[in-house]
Amino acid sequence: GNISIKYMVRPLPSIYLYEEFVSIKIPMTFDDMEEFAKSMQTLMDFQVDVLRTVKLMNKKQIEDPKVYKSEVKDTPQKDREKKKVTNNTLPSYPESPFPGLPGEDLI
């Protein structure tokens, strides 16, 4: 049998990469133990590198001088009250958006 070590990386939000790191053969004989030990050492070195990287990233923010950030502000809420507009120059019918009297020609 084999032990497959796989890992998932998320380089960008909503993008996941699923990779196989190593496939280690389970030792059946004493001679296979040496190869198994080397494979396990490789796995442990990989884990140490991952943990060290995570620790460094948590300790300080890595900032790229080429990345420009701007603060995003909330959209201001509009006043939902409708303001009544009156036109005092021409008489108008209350239900009609057009000026003039009911039944009167517009032109």
Order of alpha helices (4+ residues) and beta strands (2+ residues): beta-beta-alpha
